Amino acid sequence: MSDITEDTVRHLADLARIALTPDEVTTLTSELAAIVSAVEKVNEVATDDVPATSHPIPMENVWREDVVADELTSEQALTGAPDHDGSRFRVTAILGEEA
């Protein structure tokens, strides 16, 4: 059984500097208790003979060779740009602008 009480929730809210109404404290007390209970159930079945996993199926990275190929030249890439300086895309500065 979880030890989550309304006092615990109020204390955690104070630490996090979150203002909670009495109704929110009551709701969060039951919700946090349910979460802790669910974690306790998982811990019951997570024994040493059950390997830890982060994904239900085995995963592996798929890498391709990094091979130089004929790709777009800078000039070709810039042909569709709305604005450029001949070698780079040009964009409007956004830093410092007021929204």
C-alpha positions as CSV (number, residue, x, y, z in Angstrom):
1,M,0.0,0.0,0.0
2,S,1.3,3.4,-0.8
3,D,2.2,6.0,1.8
4,I,0.9,9.0,-0.3
5,T,-1.1,11.3,1.9
6,E,-2.6,14.8,1.3
7,D,0.2,16.1,3.5
8,T,2.8,14.4,1.2
9,V,1.2,16.0,-1.9
10,R,1.1,19.4,-0.3
11,H,4.8,19.1,0.7
12,L,5.7,18.0,-2.8
13,A,3.7,20.9,-4.3
14,D,5.5,23.3,-2.0
15,L,8.9,21.9,-3.0
16,A,7.9,22.3,-6.7
17,R,6.4,25.7,-6.0
18,I,3.1,24.7,-7.4
19,A,-0.1,26.2,-5.9
20,L,-2.8,23.5,-5.5
21,T,-6.4,23.9,-4.5
22,P,-7.8,21.5,-1.9
23,D,-9.7,19.7,-4.6
24,E,-6.4,19.3,-6.6
25,V,-4.6,17.9,-3.6
26,T,-7.4,15.3,-3.1
27,T,-7.3,14.3,-6.7
28,L,-3.5,14.2,-6.9
29,T,-3.3,12.1,-3.7
30,S,-5.4,9.3,-5.2
31,E,-3.7,9.6,-8.6
32,L,-0.2,9.4,-7.2
33,A,-1.2,6.6,-4.9
34,A,-2.4,4.7,-8.0
35,I,0.8,5.4,-9.8
36,V,2.9,4.2,-6.8
37,S,0.8,1.1,-6.6
38,A,1.3,0.3,-10.3
39,V,5.1,0.7,-9.9
40,E,5.0,-1.6,-6.9
41,K,3.2,-4.3,-9.0
42,V,5.8,-4.0,-11.7
43,N,8.6,-4.4,-9.1
44,E,6.9,-7.6,-7.9
45,V,7.3,-9.3,-11.2
46,A,10.6,-7.7,-12.2
47,T,12.8,-10.4,-10.7
48,D,16.5,-11.2,-11.4
49,D,15.5,-13.9,-14.0
50,V,13.6,-11.3,-16.1
51,P,16.0,-9.3,-18.2
52,A,15.6,-5.6,-18.2
53,T,14.3,-4.2,-21.5
54,S,13.6,-0.8,-22.9
55,H,11.7,-2.2,-25.9
56,P,9.5,-5.3,-26.4
57,I,11.4,-6.5,-29.5
58,P,15.1,-6.7,-30.0
59,M,16.4,-3.5,-31.6
60,E,19.6,-2.9,-33.5
61,N,21.0,0.1,-35.4
62,V,21.0,-0.2,-39.1
63,W,23.9,1.7,-40.7
64,R,24.6,2.4,-44.3
65,E,28.0,3.1,-45.7
66,D,28.9,6.7,-45.9
67,V,29.7,6.9,-49.5
68,V,30.3,10.1,-51.5
69,A,27.8,10.3,-54.3
70,D,26.8,12.8,-57.0
71,E,24.4,15.0,-55.1
72,L,23.1,18.6,-55.6
73,T,25.7,21.2,-56.1
74,S,25.5,24.4,-54.0
75,E,24.2,26.2,-57.1
76,Q,21.5,23.6,-57.8
77,A,20.4,23.7,-54.1
78,L,20.2,27.5,-54.2
79,T,18.1,27.7,-57.4
80,G,14.9,27.1,-55.4
81,A,15.8,29.4,-52.5
82,P,13.7,32.5,-52.1
83,D,16.9,34.5,-51.1
84,H,20.6,33.6,-51.2
85,D,24.0,35.3,-51.4
86,G,25.4,33.0,-54.1
87,S,26.8,30.4,-51.8
88,R,24.4,30.3,-48.8
89,F,20.7,30.6,-48.0
90,R,19.7,34.0,-46.7
91,V,17.0,34.2,-44.0
92,T,15.5,37.0,-42.1
93,A,17.0,37.6,-38.7
94,I,14.5,36.8,-35.9
95,L,16.6,37.5,-32.8
96,G,15.7,40.6,-31.0
97,E,12.4,41.1,-32.8
98,E,9.3,41.7,-30.6
99,A,6.4,39.3,-31.3
